[in-house]
Each structure stands twice: as structure tokens, then as C-alpha cells.
């Protein structure tokens, strides 16, 4: 039995710098991810993604903690609470069989193990983005409820700008990491890997979960547009009153001047 553990440990990882210090056999590497064979005698692999996830196969608990400690200096905005997912792999099965948090495969090739680790990591990334989207939705719901009860928006211009900034940053991060949900090139060339990839995506329900996140962000965006319009209207009303008061003051001054004369 092999076990994959994928963890979201930070917002991002500087894999370029980490690559210079981590001594293991690099099987695949580009600007977005690094895939290592850590031990040539056992099935022990490490997969590092720039979007803040590490995936480990064949590591025990002590080794996992040591690896996280070693990579933390290369992390941007480390998370206090790691989001993780475990997945068991049984080999030498008669055919591929997909189950909840478990898969049975015919043989454990390097490519098939990498593909499994990739899909588990994609699932963890979706959990991370889903949590952040839900927080934005909760905040949006709070403001709309206040609007319903009081008939006004209890949100200052500065706080609204911060809220818009958080939403746009999350949306941009998801858009920037869209590539992580693509299938590796190897799946286009090998039918067995392609079937494995399709089965894993169905097991983790990746496409549906990704659509849910995008729909949640669209709801937040629609509300932000409404909040922005309300704030602009409120500011225009305030500006109109300021102009009226200034005109009134000027009229009073002219009236006083005439009386003095």
C-alpha cells in the first residue's frame, strides 16, 4: 500500500530557489512544478507546485514534518492551518479501480504515480480556493442582509475598496493557476494514462468543484458592482449637499454684506 499526502502550506512557493538546494533526482521540472524521485530503491517521490502545494508519496510522519520545515523558508505567506488530503494506492490490481480516497492500479509506473499525485494536489488546491471563496460569499451575504434590514450599505469607501481588492486578488490567483487543472502532455500520448487521468478527475469531481468556485466569484462580483454603484450614488448625494451648502453660505454672505452697507 502506497500513500499520497498533498498539503497546501502557503500561497506560493519559490520553486526556482528550492530547486537549487534540494538534492534528489529531478524527473520533471519547469517554472510551475518540480517532481522528484527521492529514493531510487523505494517508491518515494516529492512533487512541489508554485501555487503553494507539496505532494509526498512514501513519506512517514517524521519525514513529512522535516520536508515541510525544509521548504518553509521558500514559501510566501505560509498558512497557519494546512489544508491536506490523503490518497491510498494499491498496486498489482487486475484493472484500475477508483474508490473514495483510494485507487487500485495495475502497476505503479512513475508516470501513473505522478498523475495520481497531481490530481490529489489539484483537489487540495480547489479546497483552498473554495474556502476563500466561501469567506467572500459570507461577507457579501452580511452586507446584503444589512442592506435589506436598514435600507443602506454599512460599508465605507475604504472598506469597500479593500473588499474589492480581496475579491480581485482571489479571482486573479485562480485565473493565474488555471493551468493546474490541465492534463499533463503524457496523457495525450498514452491511452492508459489518459484513462487514469479521466478516472481521477471524476473521482475528485474536479470540474464541478471548479465551476462552483467560479460561480461563487461571479456572485460576489455582481454584488460588488451593486455596492460600488450605491457608494457612488451616496457620494454624489453628499457632494450635491456640499454644493448646496456652499451656495447657501455664499448667498447669506452677500445678504449680510448688503445689510452692512
Secondary structure, 3 states (H helix, E strand, C coil): CEEEEEEEEEEEECHHHHHHHCCCEEEEECCCEEEEEEECCCCEEEEEECCCEEEEECCCHHHHHHHHHHHHHHEEEEEEEEEEEEEEEECCCCCCEEECCEEECCCCCHHHHHHHHHHHHHHHHHHHHHHHHHHHHHHHHHHHHHHHHHCCCCCCHHHHHHHHHHHHHHHHHHHHCHHHHCCCCHHHHCHHHHHHHHHHHHHHCHHHHHHHHHHHHHHHHHHHHHHHHHHHHHHHHHHHHHHHHHHHHHHHHHHHHHHHC
